[in-house]
Amino acid sequence: MTSPSFGLSRHRVALTMATVVALGLSWCGIARAADAIFSGSKQADHGFVVYDVQSEYQAGTTQIFVRAPARLKGGPLLALYVLPVEAHDDKRWGDARAEIAKLNIADRYGNGFGVVCVFPTFSHLPWYADHPSDPHIRQETHFLKVVLPFIERTYPVGTDRLSRALLGFSKSGWGAWTLLLRHPDLFERAAAWDAPMTMDVPRYGMAPIAGTQENFERYRVTTLLRERGAQLGSERRLMLAGWDFYREQTRGARKLLQELKVPHVYRDGPQRKHHWNSGWMADLAPWAAR
């Protein structure tokens, strides 16, 4: 069985989620792709459905949680990738899906058409990097070659840069920025809150993911800004906000952005708890999911 494809044009459509399910989003069985095997979807918490994934780039089973608009009013839609900060579905730093549901991001944003909210999980602490030698810690590759293609063949989202946005905090804020800076042709916007943007050596559990200092340099935010910031053009495609743990790093990144003249959105405060559910997402989601 293959994954369903909507093949929507930019003409308006009106589908309820019940119709979407009937069309195949809640398909059962196994779907195979070149790099992964996907299970059929199951109902999950907070209005999400979840797919189990066996990817050659991850150790064991990971998951992709998706919340689509209750009523599809047009297409293609924006895909908002909300990036986790812990391995698997750990909730040490709060519940991202609960916050997405609370803010009703799927139905509220996307220029009135809605947003497909995607929350993928990873087998190791996610820093959105590929390990230089371990084939099962290839987080960037898993995201780009497994998660994105699956969403884009299963849901009525666009497949161009303008249809993809990234949102995260702490290590996933770092990941959102590195993904966009390393792949500016794939992502339109990346919003980060309270992230260690000026980190110069692997910290906070990144060392086992980066593997070496040399490999870390490929993902180092300050290096990427200097090398690729100009490629982002005149649009404000990066958002930087804080603060709690990383206010000084946030301010340091802001200073570098100004020195390099990289267009961006910046918000300093109010101070909030370093947690998915402390309220910061309400400030960033309208920009990321517009």
Secondary structure, 3 states (H helix, E strand, C coil): CCCCCCCCCCCCCCEEHHHHHHHHHCCCCEEECCCEEEECCEECHHHCEEEEEEECCECCEEEEEEECCCEECCCCEEEEEECCCCCCCCCCCCCHHHHHHHHCHHHHCCCCCCEEEEEECCCCCCCCCECCCCCCEEHHHHHHHHHHHHHHHHCCECCCHHHEEEEEECHHHHHHHHHHHHCCCCCCEEEEECCCCCCCCCCCCCHHHHCCHHHHHCCCHHHHHHHHHHHHCCCCCEEEEECCCCHHHHHHHHHHHHHHCCCCEEEECCCCCCCCCCCCHHHHHHHHCC
